[in-house]
């Protein structure tokens, strides 16, 4: 009987140790995957052209005295937001095609992608365009200086 008790105690002890080890083993933590970085290409792919009526209203809001010229310039620049990025030599974004290289430090955002996202918002874009217009007239826009905007009058 003592051998039986001894074996039983060993068996019980082994089970208790195994149960403790099972509890003590750290459960693997799930891998935390980083959220994918948004790139300019991803941002532009997700871009939805703004409602033309909304754009017209915003142009009237920001350019009340020179609405017809503003509309014609921005029509030439981006078709009122249909084309969010200048496909020419330098990166310019949004309805009024603000050139990021020239205005980078004045546009809110930590990264260029943040700044592009800000410029793609019609309200932000046209409010910034208004500041440029007040400072320099229509000179910052090639559509104006080249005269191409006149086809949209």
C-alpha positions as CSV (number, residue, x, y, z in Angstrom):
1,X,0.0,0.0,0.0
2,X,2.8,2.4,0.7
3,X,4.1,1.9,-2.8
4,X,0.7,2.6,-4.2
5,X,0.4,5.8,-2.1
6,X,3.9,6.8,-3.1
7,X,3.1,6.3,-6.8
8,X,-0.2,8.1,-6.4
9,X,1.5,11.1,-4.7
10,X,4.2,11.2,-7.5
11,X,1.4,11.2,-10.1
12,X,-0.6,13.9,-8.4
13,X,2.6,16.0,-7.9
14,X,3.5,15.6,-11.6
15,X,0.1,16.8,-12.6
16,X,0.2,19.7,-10.2
17,X,3.7,20.7,-11.6
18,X,2.5,20.4,-15.1
19,X,-0.6,22.5,-14.4
20,X,1.6,25.2,-12.8
21,X,4.0,25.2,-15.7
22,X,1.0,25.5,-18.1
23,X,-0.2,28.5,-16.2
24,X,3.2,30.0,-15.9
25,X,4.0,29.8,-19.6
26,X,3.4,33.2,-21.1
27,X,0.8,33.2,-23.7
28,X,2.2,34.6,-26.9
29,X,1.2,38.2,-27.4
30,X,-0.5,38.9,-30.7
31,X,1.7,40.8,-33.2
32,X,0.8,44.4,-33.4
33,X,1.0,45.4,-37.0
34,X,1.8,48.9,-37.8
35,X,-0.9,50.7,-39.8
36,X,0.3,51.1,-43.3
37,X,1.8,54.4,-44.2
38,X,-0.4,56.5,-46.4
39,X,1.4,57.5,-49.5
40,X,0.7,60.3,-52.0
41,X,-0.4,57.7,-54.5
42,X,-2.8,56.2,-52.0
43,X,-4.2,59.6,-51.2
44,X,-4.7,60.5,-54.8
45,X,-6.3,57.1,-55.6
46,X,-8.9,57.7,-52.8
47,X,-9.5,61.3,-53.9
48,X,-13.1,62.1,-54.9
49,X,-13.6,65.2,-56.9
50,X,-15.7,67.8,-54.9
51,X,-19.2,68.6,-55.9
52,X,-19.1,71.4,-58.5
53,X,-21.9,73.3,-56.8
54,X,-19.9,73.3,-53.5
55,X,-16.8,74.5,-55.4
56,X,-18.7,77.3,-57.0
57,X,-20.0,78.4,-53.6
58,X,-16.5,78.3,-52.1
59,X,-15.1,80.3,-54.9
60,X,-17.8,82.9,-54.4
61,X,-17.0,82.9,-50.7
62,X,-13.3,83.4,-51.1
63,X,-13.2,85.5,-54.2
64,X,-16.4,87.6,-54.1
65,X,-15.0,90.6,-56.1
66,X,-13.2,88.5,-58.7
67,X,-15.4,85.4,-58.9
68,X,-15.4,85.1,-62.7
69,X,-11.6,85.3,-63.0
70,X,-11.1,82.9,-60.0
71,X,-13.5,80.4,-61.5
72,X,-11.8,80.6,-64.9
73,X,-8.3,80.3,-63.5
74,X,-9.3,77.3,-61.3
75,X,-11.2,75.7,-64.2
76,X,-8.0,75.9,-66.3
77,X,-5.8,74.7,-63.4
78,X,-7.8,71.7,-62.2
79,X,-11.2,71.6,-63.8
80,X,-12.5,72.9,-60.4
81,X,-10.9,70.0,-58.6
82,X,-11.5,67.2,-61.1
83,X,-7.8,66.8,-61.4
84,X,-6.2,66.9,-57.9
85,X,-2.6,67.0,-58.9
86,X,-0.7,68.9,-61.5
87,X,0.8,66.5,-64.0
88,X,3.3,69.0,-65.1
89,X,6.8,69.7,-63.8
90,X,6.1,70.4,-60.1
91,X,3.7,69.0,-57.6
92,X,0.7,71.2,-57.2
93,X,-2.5,70.1,-55.5
94,X,-6.2,70.8,-55.2
95,X,-8.7,73.1,-56.9
96,X,-6.3,76.0,-57.1
97,X,-3.2,73.9,-57.7
98,X,-1.0,75.1,-54.8
99,X,2.6,74.3,-55.5
100,X,3.8,72.3,-52.5
101,X,7.6,73.0,-53.1
102,X,7.0,76.7,-52.8
103,X,4.5,76.7,-49.9
104,X,5.5,73.6,-47.9
105,X,6.4,75.5,-44.7
106,X,3.2,77.5,-44.7
107,X,0.9,74.5,-45.1
108,X,-0.2,72.7,-42.0
109,X,0.9,69.1,-41.5
110,X,4.0,67.1,-40.3
111,X,4.6,65.2,-43.5
112,X,4.2,66.0,-47.1
113,X,1.3,63.5,-47.2
114,X,-0.4,65.5,-44.4
115,X,0.1,68.7,-46.3
116,X,-1.2,67.2,-49.5
117,X,-4.3,65.9,-47.7
118,X,-4.8,69.4,-46.3
119,X,-4.5,70.9,-49.8
120,X,-7.0,68.4,-51.3
121,X,-9.7,69.7,-49.0
122,X,-11.6,72.3,-51.1
123,X,-12.1,74.7,-48.2
124,X,-8.5,74.6,-47.1
125,X,-7.3,74.9,-50.7
126,X,-9.3,77.9,-51.6
127,X,-8.7,79.7,-48.3
128,X,-4.9,79.3,-49.0
129,X,-5.4,80.5,-52.6
130,X,-7.2,83.6,-51.3
131,X,-4.1,84.4,-49.1
132,X,-1.9,84.0,-52.2
133,X,-4.2,86.2,-54.2
134,X,-4.3,88.9,-51.6
135,X,-0.5,88.9,-51.5
136,X,0.3,88.6,-55.2
137,X,-2.8,89.0,-57.3
138,X,-3.2,86.3,-60.0
139,X,0.6,86.1,-60.6
140,X,1.1,82.8,-58.8
141,X,-1.1,81.0,-61.3
142,X,0.3,80.0,-64.7
143,X,-3.3,79.7,-66.0
144,X,-3.6,83.4,-65.5
145,X,-0.1,84.6,-66.5
146,X,-0.3,82.6,-69.7
147,X,-3.8,83.8,-70.5
148,X,-5.2,80.3,-70.9
149,X,-7.9,81.0,-68.3
150,X,-9.6,83.3,-70.8
151,X,-11.1,80.3,-72.6
152,X,-13.2,79.6,-69.5
153,X,-14.7,83.1,-69.3
